[in-house]
Amino acid sequence: MEVATFKGKVMPGECVAVKAGEVHYFAAETEAKFVVADLERLPEPIMTSGTVVFSITSPLLRYLSFIEEQLKYQVNTDIEKLMYDTFYALMCAQQVLKQFDHRIRNAMEYIDAHLSQPLSNTQLATIAYLSPTQFKKVFKQQTNLTVTQYITKLRMEKAQALLLHTDYPIQIVAETVGYTNLTAFSRRFSQYVGLPPSKYAR
């Protein structure tokens, strides 16, 4: 993403504010999930902060997931208006939180690029130049998730995208997101999504 003073990778849980008429460029990976909100006016906290990229709260992240599910479920203009109004209200109430600590960003970028591989807390702590204990603490403070929860979230979201948008066999999907055991993948996917991979978007 390139806009204003920012040029780099935007991580899950971060928001980019692009003002009207501002030149910007971005490219997304095929399986990436993101929301583009075209607003008549940016909420006041964002307008006045001068911050381009910032992390958003866990409740807003969950609300965006709800919006995605609702839009897939049915077309209803009344509900869509209410969803927009609620989204805007949440954005107005949003505290513009600081961007992720660069040490945590390094670990997050590594996780994102290596979901098919084993990922250990010790390994990620080394990448972040922190002790394993410090890394776990700072990661939770920054993301509101444990390291394991974050990795699982990214793996399951990527698995959903691959099942929706590719014809990959489930075994290949499992291996792509770091599971060599198909049974373990199916169990985790079912727990996370509520459906087994064999019944998800097939």
Backbone torsions as a table, in degrees:
resi	resn	phi	psi	omega
1	MET	NA	136.4	176.8
2	GLU	-134.9	118.3	178.2
3	VAL	-158.2	136.9	179.4
4	ALA	49.8	-121.9	-176.7
5	THR	-90.7	0.8	-174.9
6	PHE	-104.5	135.9	171.8
7	LYS	-146.0	112.2	-178.4
8	GLY	168.3	-166.3	-177.7
9	LYS	-93.3	133.2	176.5
10	VAL	-93.8	130.0	-174.5
11	MET	-95.6	159.9	173.8
12	PRO	-54.2	135.6	-179.0
13	GLY	91.3	2.5	178.1
14	GLU	-110.7	153.6	-179.7
15	CYS	-123.1	143.1	176.4
16	VAL	-114.4	127.3	178.4
17	ALA	-99.1	118.2	178.3
18	VAL	-114.6	116.1	-177.7
19	LYS	-78.2	159.6	-178.5
20	ALA	-56.0	131.5	177.3
21	GLY	78.8	1.0	-177.2
22	GLU	-82.9	126.3	179.5
23	VAL	-69.9	132.3	179.7
24	HIS	-149.8	155.9	-179.9
25	TYR	-134.9	142.3	173.7
26	PHE	-154.2	154.4	174.3
27	ALA	-137.9	138.2	-177.4
28	ALA	-122.1	147.6	173.8
29	GLU	-67.7	153.0	-174.6
30	THR	-54.7	-40.8	-175.1
31	GLU	-91.0	3.2	-177.8
32	ALA	-67.3	142.8	176.5
33	LYS	-113.7	124.8	178.2
34	PHE	-151.9	160.9	-179.6
35	VAL	-116.0	132.0	172.9
36	VAL	-108.8	119.6	-180.0
37	ALA	-113.0	112.6	-180.0
38	ASP	-92.1	100.0	-173.7
39	LEU	-103.5	144.5	175.4
40	GLU	-64.7	-34.2	179.0
41	ARG	-146.6	135.3	175.9
42	LEU	-69.0	142.1	175.9
43	PRO	-54.8	147.3	-173.6
44	GLU	-54.9	-45.2	-179.4
45	PRO	-58.0	-34.3	-179.2
46	ILE	-77.4	-40.2	179.6
47	MET	-60.8	-42.1	-172.3
48	THR	-88.8	-13.8	-175.3
49	SER	-75.3	-30.9	-176.0
50	GLY	75.6	4.0	-179.7
51	THR	-87.8	134.4	-178.5
52	VAL	-89.9	-48.5	-179.1
53	VAL	-119.6	129.6	-178.9
54	PHE	-149.1	158.5	178.2
55	SER	-87.0	147.4	-178.9
56	ILE	-110.2	165.1	-173.2
57	THR	-75.0	157.8	178.0
58	SER	-59.0	-43.1	178.2
59	PRO	-59.6	-40.1	179.2
60	LEU	-67.1	-39.1	176.1
61	LEU	-59.3	-43.1	-179.5
62	ARG	-68.0	-35.5	178.7
63	TYR	-66.3	-37.1	176.8
64	LEU	-63.0	-37.0	176.1
65	SER	-64.4	-39.8	176.9
66	PHE	-62.4	-44.5	179.2
67	ILE	-57.1	-44.8	179.6
68	GLU	-58.6	-46.8	-179.2
69	GLU	-64.8	-41.5	-179.1
70	GLN	-64.7	-42.1	-179.5
71	LEU	-66.2	-30.4	176.6
72	LYS	-76.1	-25.1	-174.1
73	TYR	-78.1	-47.5	-177.6
74	GLN	-160.9	160.0	173.1
75	VAL	-98.0	119.5	-179.4
76	ASN	-150.7	106.8	-174.2
77	THR	-63.4	-34.3	179.3
78	ASP	-64.7	-45.2	178.9
79	ILE	-65.9	-39.4	-179.5
80	GLU	-63.3	-37.8	177.5
81	LYS	-65.4	-43.3	178.5
82	LEU	-63.2	-39.3	178.8
83	MET	-63.8	-41.6	179.1
84	TYR	-63.7	-45.6	-179.2
85	ASP	-60.3	-41.7	179.0
86	THR	-66.8	-42.3	177.8
87	PHE	-58.7	-45.4	-178.2
88	TYR	-65.6	-39.8	178.6
89	ALA	-62.6	-41.1	177.9
90	LEU	-64.9	-37.9	178.0
91	MET	-67.2	-37.9	178.7
92	CYS	-66.0	-32.8	-179.7
93	ALA	-85.4	-5.7	-175.8
94	GLN	-67.9	128.2	168.3
95	GLN	-81.3	129.1	-178.7
96	VAL	-75.2	95.0	-175.6
97	LEU	-76.8	150.9	-179.4
98	LYS	-61.3	152.2	176.0
99	GLN	-64.1	155.8	-178.6
100	PHE	-55.8	139.5	173.4
101	ASP	-50.3	135.8	-174.2
102	HIS	-59.5	-29.5	178.7
103	ARG	-68.2	-40.1	178.1
104	ILE	-71.9	-37.5	175.9
105	ARG	-58.0	-43.1	179.3
106	ASN	-57.7	-44.5	179.5
107	ALA	-66.9	-41.2	-179.7
108	MET	-64.2	-41.1	178.3
109	GLU	-64.8	-37.7	177.9
110	TYR	-65.3	-45.1	178.1
111	ILE	-57.4	-48.6	-177.2
112	ASP	-59.0	-36.0	-176.4
113	ALA	-87.7	-9.5	-174.4
114	HIS	-131.8	36.6	-178.5
115	LEU	-63.7	-23.2	-178.7
116	SER	-80.7	-7.7	-174.9
117	GLN	-108.7	159.1	174.0
118	PRO	-61.7	138.1	-178.5
119	LEU	-128.7	118.4	-179.2
120	SER	-110.1	154.4	178.3
121	ASN	-61.2	-39.9	179.9
122	THR	-62.9	-44.0	179.3
123	GLN	-61.7	-45.8	-178.2
124	LEU	-69.4	-36.3	177.3
125	ALA	-62.1	-38.7	177.8
126	THR	-63.1	-42.3	178.4
127	ILE	-62.3	-35.7	-179.1
128	ALA	-85.6	-1.6	-177.9
129	TYR	57.2	43.8	176.9
130	LEU	-132.1	159.0	172.2
131	SER	-71.2	156.2	179.0
132	PRO	-53.7	-40.8	179.9
133	THR	-66.7	-46.1	177.9
134	GLN	-61.8	-42.4	-177.8
135	PHE	-60.2	-47.4	179.5
136	LYS	-59.4	-42.1	-178.1
137	LYS	-66.7	-49.5	-177.7
138	VAL	-67.2	-38.6	179.5
139	PHE	-60.5	-45.3	179.8
140	LYS	-64.5	-40.4	178.7
141	GLN	-62.5	-38.1	-174.9
142	GLN	-80.3	-34.7	-171.3
143	THR	-113.0	-11.5	-173.7
144	ASN	64.9	16.2	177.8
145	LEU	-132.6	150.7	170.0
146	THR	-72.7	165.9	178.8
147	VAL	-59.3	-44.7	-179.9
148	THR	-62.7	-43.8	178.6
149	GLN	-61.1	-41.0	-179.1
150	TYR	-65.7	-45.8	179.8
151	ILE	-62.3	-44.3	178.6
152	THR	-61.0	-43.4	179.2
153	LYS	-57.7	-49.6	-179.4
154	LEU	-64.8	-40.3	-179.9
155	ARG	-65.1	-43.1	-179.0
156	MET	-69.8	-37.2	177.6
157	GLU	-66.4	-40.0	177.5
158	LYS	-67.4	-39.6	177.8
159	ALA	-61.5	-43.1	177.5
160	GLN	-59.6	-44.6	-179.3
161	ALA	-63.6	-41.8	179.8
162	LEU	-66.6	-39.0	178.4
163	LEU	-67.9	-33.8	-179.6
164	LEU	-76.5	-39.7	-166.0
165	HIS	-114.7	3.3	176.8
166	THR	-133.5	170.7	175.7
167	ASP	-104.7	20.7	-179.2
168	TYR	-60.3	138.3	170.8
169	PRO	-61.2	154.4	-177.6
170	ILE	-59.3	-36.1	178.7
171	GLN	-59.5	-42.4	179.8
172	ILE	-67.8	-40.6	176.8
173	VAL	-59.0	-46.4	-179.8
174	ALA	-58.4	-47.0	-179.0
175	GLU	-66.0	-35.3	-179.6
176	THR	-64.5	-28.9	-179.8
177	VAL	-106.5	19.8	168.3
178	GLY	94.8	15.0	179.9
179	TYR	-113.8	116.8	176.0
180	THR	-87.5	-18.2	-179.9
181	ASN	-103.6	113.7	-175.9
182	LEU	-63.8	-36.8	179.3
183	THR	-63.6	-43.7	178.7
184	ALA	-63.1	-40.5	178.1
185	PHE	-63.9	-47.2	-179.0
186	SER	-61.1	-40.2	179.2
187	ARG	-64.2	-48.0	-179.3
188	ARG	-64.8	-41.9	-179.9
189	PHE	-62.4	-44.3	179.6
190	SER	-62.5	-40.3	177.8
191	GLN	-63.7	-39.9	-174.3
192	TYR	-78.7	-42.0	-172.2
193	VAL	-99.0	-30.1	-176.8
194	GLY	96.7	-1.5	177.1
195	LEU	-137.4	148.2	173.9
196	PRO	-71.5	153.2	-179.3
197	PRO	-57.9	-29.0	-179.4
198	SER	-66.5	-21.1	-179.1
199	LYS	-109.0	2.7	-176.6
200	TYR	-92.1	110.9	174.0
201	ALA	53.6	39.6	178.6
202	ARG	-113.3	NA	NA
